[in-house]
Amino acid sequence: MLKNHIKITFRNLWRNKMYSGLNIGGLALGMTASILLLLWVQNELRFDTYHQRASQIYRVTNTLKISPQDTWTWSNSPLIMGDFAQKQIPEIEKITRFQKPWSPLVFRVNDELFKESNVAYIDSTWFEVFDYAFVMGSPKVVFKDYNSIVLTQSKAKTFFGDAAAAIGQTIRLDSTDYVVKAIVRDNPAQSSFQFDLMLPIAALLKNPEDAANDRQWGNFNYQLFLQLVPGSSTKAIGAKLTNLFRTYKKDTHTIASLLPLTDIHFAKGFQRDELAIGNERTTQILGIVGLLILIIACINYVNLSTARASTRSKEVGIKKLIGAERGRLFGQFLTESLVFTLLALCLTLALVELLLPFFNDFTRKQFVFTLSDPGVAGILLGTGLVTIFLSGLYPALLLSSFQPMQVLKGNQLLGTKTTHFRKALVILQFTISITLIIGTLGIFKQLRFIQTHDPGYAREGIFSFELPSDEVRNRTEREAFKTQLRSLTVLEGVTATSLPLENNPNSMAGNLEWKGKAEDFNPTVSALSVEPEFQPIFNLKLVEGRWFSHAVRMDTAHVILNEKAIKTLGLKPPYLGQAITFRGRTGQIIGIAKDFHFRNFHEAIAPAILFYDHSWQRTFYVKASLASTSRALAETEKVWKRLYPNQPFEYHFVEESFQRLHELERRTGTLFNLFAMIAILISCLGLFGLATYTVEVRTKEIGIRKVLGASVFHITSLISKDFVALILIAFAIASPLAWYALNRWLEDFAYKAHISGLTFGIGGLIALTVAILTVSTQAVRAANADPVKSLKNE
C-alpha cells in the first residue's frame, strides 16, 4: 500500500510541476532559514557544556556595596581567597584561577615579534578542572617551573610551523624566556576560554613586590573557579566565602556567590568580564524568528495544497465510490506530504551546506553542520517532524473528507469554513512577516541613530595606538616619543590618555572628597587622565570654565567634571573654584565638560572626572587630515620603530573603534533584514496559491463579467480587494506585536531612537505592495483570458 501511495505521489508531482516546485521550494527555503538560525541558538546555549564536570564547576562572583547608592559586581576575586577556600571549605574539591592581561602582550619567537591578545596566566590545577586535549606533553608536569608555557595547536603552527617542533622551544616575553612544555588542541568555539598561550600564575608572582600586592584581600585581580563535591549547596558555600571577607578583611560590604560555569556566557551586570560575551535576548529572538519562518513555510504548503484541492476532488470521489476508506485516503495524502517534506529536506541539506560558509563569515562564528553531532541531528529531525505535522495533517484531513456524490455532481469544492481557515492562515503568515519587517526597520533606525548621534567628541581622522606595557611607566622615553611625533608637520595633533576614550571601562569609588560630602556617600565615577592637547583634538565641549594648560602649574591637581558628575555629586553653583580632593591631591574644579559617550549606547553616560597627570599614559591619539591619513600613519610608524624596534606597531581608527561597540547589533539587524525577506517571499508563495485557487473557482464568474463588459482593471480589483483586506487585518495585528518586541529589544539601550508610526506604516506598505504584486499576476492573467473558454462547459 505504501509503495502505491508513493507511486501516486510522484505521478502527481510530475503532473503538476509548477505547484510541486513551489511546495518543495517553499518548504526547503523555510527549513534552511530555520536550521541556520537554530544552529546559532544551539551554539550559544551549548557554551562550556562540553566539560565533563561542567555541572560541578562554578565561578565565584563578588558583590561590593561601595556606597548606599552604588553596588558593584565583580567577576574577579582576590588571589588569596582561593587558597583559604580550598583549606577551609570541605565541599570544594579543587580550585583554579586565571588572570588575563589588560592589554596584548608581545612575544619574540626566533627574532620575530607576535602581538597576542588571547593570553592567560593560569593555576597548575587548571587542566584538572577543565577538559583539554593534550597533543603533546602532560598536564601533570606542565607547570613545574614558572618559566613554562602551553600553546594551542594552531598557535604552535603559527610560531614554529609544526606542533611537534614547538616542544622545548623558547619564547621570550619582556626579558624572560619561557619553554614550550605542552601543546593542547584548540578549544571548541563554544568555549569561554579562548586562550592560545597559557603561562603559570607563578610567573606573575616571581617578583616579591607583585606577589605581596596580589595577595592583598582588596585586590580583585583573578577569576576564581571552584569544582564542588556533587550535591553541594551553592548558597551555603557562598555564605562561607562571604565569611572569609568578614574574617580576614574585616569587610562587611562584600557578598560572595557562585555562578554556574554554563551560565557565564550570558551573564550580565559585571564591572569587567572577559568571558560573558553572549546576548541572551538576541539568541531568544533569533530562535523565535527561526520557528516563525518554519511556521510560515508550513502555512505556505497548506495553502498551496488546499488551493489545488478542487483538482483532486474527483479523484477522491471516484476512489470512495469504488470502496476506498477515508483512512486509506488520509494515509495517501499524508504520505504525499511526507514525500514532499523529505524532498524539501534533501534540498535543505544541500542549501545549508552551500550557505553555511557565508553564514559563518557573516556572523563571525564557526557553526558546524554534521549529522554525527546529536544536536545537529536533533535540529534536523525536529524541523522535519514539525514540518510534516504542520503541513501534512490539515490537507490530508481535508482531501479525505470530500463526499463522493457531491463532488461528482460538481456541487462541492471547498466549504466556507475551509475558505475562512485558509484566509486565517494567510493573515497569520503576513502578521509574522509584517512583524519581522517592522522589527527590521526599527533595528536599522536604532543603528542609524547610533551612527549619526553625536557622541560629544570628534572622531574623523583620529587614530590611536597603545604603548608597550613595559614602557607605560617610562615617562622620559614616552615624552621623547611624544615630542618627535609633534614635530611631524603631517600631524595636526598628538595627545595621550590613561585609557581609551571611546571605550573606557574604568570606574572607581572612594577617591573623591569635597565640601559637604556625606560620610557614607561614595559615588562611582569614571576617571581619565588627559592633556591640554586632548581638547582641541577631540573638540570636547566645555559648558563652563577652561581646559587644562601647560602654563598653569597647579593644573596637575585641578580637575574637570562632566555634567553628570556635577549632578551625581550634588554640587551647588557656582561650580568653578570648588575644592576637590582626588587621589590624595587637592585642587579645584576648573571646568565642566558637556556630557560625552565613553562607552556604548547600552549604558547611560556615567559621572566622569578628567585629570592632568603625566605619570600614567598608555593610549596615544594622533589626528591628521583625511587626505593625509596614509602619510600620517607611515610617518608615525617610522618614529615608533626608532624608539620601540622590538614592538609591532598596531593602530585603530577612533571611528572604527566606536562602530565596533555595536557590531553585534549591526549583524543582528542585517540578519533580521535577510530573514524578513525570506519570510515575505514564502508568504507570497502562499498568497500566490490562494490567488490561484480564487481565480480557479471564479473562472466562470470572470468570464460572465467580461462578456457583460467588465474591464481588466475592474476584474483585477475585484479579485485583489479580498487579499488587500487580509493584509490590512494582518497589519492591525502585527503592529502591536512589533511595537512590544521592539520596545523589549530597545530596553537594553540607555539611548534609543524614537520609533514613530511612520516606521510601522512603511512596514505595512512594503508587505501590502509585495502582496498586491503577487496577487495581480494571477488576477491580470485571469482578466485577460478568453471568456469563451471559461464558459464553454455551460
HUTA-V143483 format. One record per run of one state. SS is the DSSP state (H for helix, E for strand, C for the rest). FROM is the first residue (numbers start at 1). TO is the last residue. If there is no record, write none. Layout:
# HUTA-V143483
SS/FROM/TO  SS/FROM/TO
This chain:
# HUTA-V143483
C/1/1  H/2/15  C/16/16  H/17/45  C/46/53  H/54/56  E/57/65  C/66/70  E/71/74  C/75/76  E/77/78  H/79/88  C/89/91  E/92/99  C/100/104  E/105/109  C/110/111  E/112/116  C/117/118  E/119/122  C/123/125  H/126/129  C/130/133  E/134/136  C/137/147  E/148/152  H/153/160  C/161/162  H/163/166  C/167/169  E/170/173  C/174/175  E/176/184  C/185/196  E/197/200  H/201/204  C/205/207  H/208/214  C/215/219  E/220/228  C/229/233  H/234/249  C/250/253  E/254/260  H/261/266  C/267/279  H/280/307  C/308/308  H/309/321  C/322/325  H/326/363  C/364/373  H/374/400  C/401/403  H/404/409  C/410/415  H/416/452  C/453/461  E/462/466  C/467/468  H/469/471  C/472/474  H/475/486  C/487/492  E/493/497  C/498/507  E/508/508  C/509/511  E/512/514  C/515/524  E/525/530  C/531/531  H/532/538  C/539/541  E/542/545  C/546/552  H/553/556  C/557/558  E/559/562  H/563/569  C/570/578  E/579/582  C/583/584  E/585/593  C/594/607  E/608/612  C/613/618  E/619/623  C/624/625  H/626/643  C/644/651  E/652/653  H/654/660  C/661/662  H/663/697  C/698/698  H/699/707  C/708/711  H/712/746  C/747/756  H/757/783  C/784/786  H/787/791  C/792/794
